[in-house]
Amino acid sequence: MATAVTRILNPQTNTAHKPCDDESVRTTACGSLVTATHDRTRIVSDETVRTSAAIERCGSCFDDVSGY
C-alpha cells in the first residue's frame, strides 16, 4: 500500500514546503517555518500542491523552483 506524500503549507503565504526527513511532523526541509506554531501551518497532500494554481512551492525545498 502506497503512503501519501505530504507537504507543509503556510496558508499566510500559500507556500508549500517539503517536510524534514526525520520524524518531525511540521518541520520543513528548508527551516523557514521553524518558529511557526502548528495552528499557522497545514498538512496537505502533494497532489493538492501540484494541482492548485494558488499554491506556490518553496524554492529552497523544491529543486525545480527558483526563489525562496
C-alpha positions as CSV (number, residue, x, y, z in Angstrom):
1,M,0.0,0.0,0.0
2,A,1.4,3.4,-1.0
3,T,1.9,6.1,1.5
4,A,0.6,9.6,0.5
5,V,3.3,12.2,0.2
6,T,2.5,15.2,2.4
7,R,3.6,18.8,2.3
8,I,3.5,21.6,4.8
9,L,1.5,24.6,3.7
10,N,1.9,28.1,5.1
11,P,-1.6,29.5,4.5
12,Q,-0.4,33.0,5.1
13,T,1.8,33.0,2.0
14,N,0.2,30.0,0.2
15,T,3.7,28.4,0.0
16,A,4.2,24.6,0.2
17,H,7.3,23.1,1.8
18,K,8.8,19.7,2.0
19,P,8.9,18.2,5.5
20,C,12.2,17.2,7.1
21,D,13.3,13.6,6.6
22,D,13.3,13.0,10.3
23,E,10.1,12.3,12.3
24,S,9.3,16.0,12.9
25,V,5.8,16.3,11.6
26,R,5.8,20.0,10.8
27,T,9.4,20.9,10.4
28,T,10.3,22.0,6.9
29,A,13.4,20.8,5.0
30,C,14.4,24.5,4.4
31,G,13.8,25.5,8.1
32,S,11.7,28.5,7.1
33,L,8.8,27.7,9.4
34,V,10.8,26.8,12.5
35,T,9.1,29.5,14.6
36,A,5.6,28.9,13.2
37,T,3.1,27.3,15.5
38,H,1.1,24.3,14.4
39,D,-2.1,26.4,14.1
40,R,-0.2,28.6,11.5
41,T,0.6,25.6,9.2
42,R,-1.5,22.9,7.5
43,I,-0.6,19.4,6.3
44,V,-1.7,18.9,2.7
45,S,-1.2,16.2,0.1
46,D,1.4,16.6,-2.7
47,E,-1.4,16.2,-5.2
48,T,-3.1,19.3,-3.7
49,V,0.1,21.2,-4.2
50,R,0.6,20.0,-7.7
51,T,-2.9,20.7,-8.9
52,S,-3.6,24.1,-7.2
53,A,-2.8,27.2,-9.2
54,A,-2.9,29.2,-5.9
55,I,-0.2,27.3,-4.0
56,E,3.4,28.2,-4.7
57,R,6.3,25.8,-4.0
58,C,9.3,26.9,-1.9
59,G,12.4,27.3,-4.0
60,S,14.6,26.1,-1.2
61,C,12.6,22.9,-0.8
62,F,11.9,22.0,-4.4
63,D,14.8,21.8,-6.9
64,D,12.7,22.7,-9.9
65,V,11.5,26.0,-8.4
66,S,13.6,29.2,-8.2
67,G,13.4,31.7,-5.5
68,Y,12.7,31.4,-1.8
